[in-house]
């Protein structure tokens, strides 16, 4: 399995950084090579252009931007979803990682 690049987008990129840490731990525990990072909504576009992103997950607080991102990601074939509110609130890195991998088709 090749390295997976998982991008999380939230309003400021702060609250999501804890989730990234927990997702990275879950990935490491499985021996999964993953580059998981969080950016603010304003930085998302440049990261979509500059990185080979496999999947994009939106924090619940920016779910209203889903349609806007779909327009940018569909031509590139990058799957997109909103992180489950409960998993986000509980910072459940394992579940959010599973969600990302399911979207990639792993």
VENMO-V338259 format. One record per pair of residues at least 6 apart in sequence whose C-alpha atoms are under 8 Angstrom apart, sorted by the first residue. I is the first residue (numbers start at 0). J is the second residue. D is the distance in Angstrom with one decimal. If there is no record, write none. Layout:
BEGIN
i=I j=J d=D
i=I j=J d=D
END
This chain:
BEGIN
i=0 j=31 d=7.9
i=1 j=32 d=7.1
i=2 j=31 d=7.5
i=2 j=32 d=4.8
i=2 j=33 d=5.2
i=2 j=34 d=7.2
i=3 j=32 d=6.5
i=3 j=33 d=4.6
i=3 j=34 d=6.1
i=3 j=35 d=8.0
i=3 j=52 d=7.8
i=3 j=53 d=6.2
i=4 j=33 d=5.8
i=4 j=34 d=4.7
i=4 j=35 d=5.9
i=4 j=51 d=6.8
i=4 j=52 d=5.0
i=4 j=53 d=5.2
i=4 j=54 d=6.8
i=5 j=33 d=7.3
i=5 j=34 d=6.2
i=5 j=35 d=4.7
i=5 j=36 d=6.5
i=5 j=52 d=6.2
i=5 j=53 d=6.0
i=5 j=54 d=5.2
i=5 j=55 d=6.1
i=5 j=56 d=7.6
i=5 j=99 d=7.2
i=6 j=35 d=6.0
i=6 j=36 d=5.3
i=6 j=37 d=5.8
i=6 j=38 d=7.5
i=6 j=52 d=6.7
i=6 j=53 d=8.0
i=6 j=54 d=6.3
i=6 j=55 d=4.8
i=6 j=56 d=6.3
i=7 j=15 d=7.3
i=7 j=19 d=8.0
i=7 j=35 d=7.7
i=7 j=36 d=6.2
i=7 j=37 d=4.5
i=7 j=38 d=6.4
i=7 j=55 d=5.8
i=7 j=56 d=4.8
i=7 j=57 d=5.8
i=7 j=58 d=7.0
i=8 j=15 d=7.8
i=8 j=37 d=5.7
i=8 j=38 d=5.2
i=8 j=39 d=5.6
i=8 j=40 d=5.7
i=8 j=43 d=6.8
i=8 j=55 d=7.4
i=8 j=56 d=6.3
i=8 j=57 d=4.9
i=8 j=58 d=5.9
i=8 j=61 d=7.7
i=9 j=15 d=6.7
i=9 j=37 d=7.4
i=9 j=38 d=6.6
i=9 j=39 d=5.2
i=9 j=40 d=5.8
i=9 j=57 d=6.1
i=9 j=58 d=4.9
i=9 j=59 d=7.7
i=9 j=60 d=6.7
i=9 j=61 d=5.9
i=10 j=39 d=5.2
i=10 j=40 d=5.5
i=10 j=58 d=7.8
i=10 j=60 d=6.7
i=10 j=61 d=6.2
i=11 j=38 d=7.2
i=11 j=39 d=4.6
i=11 j=40 d=7.1
i=12 j=37 d=5.7
i=12 j=38 d=4.9
i=12 j=39 d=4.5
i=12 j=40 d=7.9
i=15 j=37 d=6.2
i=15 j=58 d=7.5
i=16 j=36 d=7.5
i=16 j=37 d=6.1
i=17 j=90 d=7.4
i=18 j=87 d=7.5
i=18 j=90 d=5.4
i=18 j=91 d=7.2
i=18 j=92 d=5.8
i=19 j=35 d=6.1
i=19 j=36 d=6.1
i=19 j=37 d=6.8
i=19 j=92 d=7.2
i=20 j=92 d=7.8
i=21 j=90 d=7.4
i=21 j=91 d=7.2
i=21 j=92 d=4.6
i=21 j=93 d=7.4
i=22 j=35 d=7.5
i=22 j=91 d=7.8
i=22 j=92 d=4.0
i=22 j=93 d=5.9
i=22 j=95 d=7.0
i=22 j=96 d=5.7
i=23 j=33 d=7.2
i=23 j=34 d=7.9
i=23 j=35 d=6.5
i=23 j=92 d=7.7
i=24 j=92 d=7.9
i=25 j=92 d=6.5
i=25 j=93 d=5.5
i=25 j=96 d=7.4
i=26 j=32 d=6.9
i=26 j=33 d=6.7
i=26 j=93 d=8.0
i=26 j=96 d=7.4
i=40 j=61 d=7.9
i=52 j=77 d=7.3
i=53 j=77 d=6.0
i=53 j=78 d=7.3
i=53 j=103 d=6.6
i=54 j=77 d=5.6
i=54 j=78 d=5.2
i=54 j=79 d=6.1
i=54 j=99 d=6.5
i=54 j=102 d=7.0
i=54 j=103 d=6.4
i=55 j=77 d=7.2
i=55 j=78 d=6.4
i=55 j=79 d=4.9
i=55 j=80 d=6.8
i=55 j=99 d=7.8
i=56 j=79 d=5.7
i=56 j=80 d=5.2
i=56 j=81 d=5.5
i=56 j=82 d=6.0
i=56 j=99 d=7.3
i=57 j=65 d=7.5
i=57 j=79 d=7.6
i=57 j=80 d=6.2
i=57 j=81 d=4.6
i=57 j=82 d=5.8
i=58 j=81 d=6.1
i=58 j=82 d=5.5
i=58 j=87 d=7.5
i=59 j=81 d=6.2
i=59 j=82 d=6.0
i=59 j=83 d=7.1
i=59 j=84 d=5.9
i=59 j=87 d=7.6
i=62 j=81 d=6.1
i=65 j=79 d=7.9
i=65 j=80 d=7.6
i=65 j=81 d=7.6
i=68 j=79 d=7.9
i=69 j=79 d=7.0
i=72 j=78 d=7.2
i=72 j=79 d=7.7
i=78 j=102 d=6.1
i=78 j=103 d=6.8
i=79 j=102 d=7.5
i=82 j=95 d=6.8
i=82 j=98 d=8.0
i=83 j=95 d=7.7
i=86 j=92 d=7.7
i=86 j=94 d=6.7
i=86 j=95 d=6.7
i=87 j=95 d=7.8
END
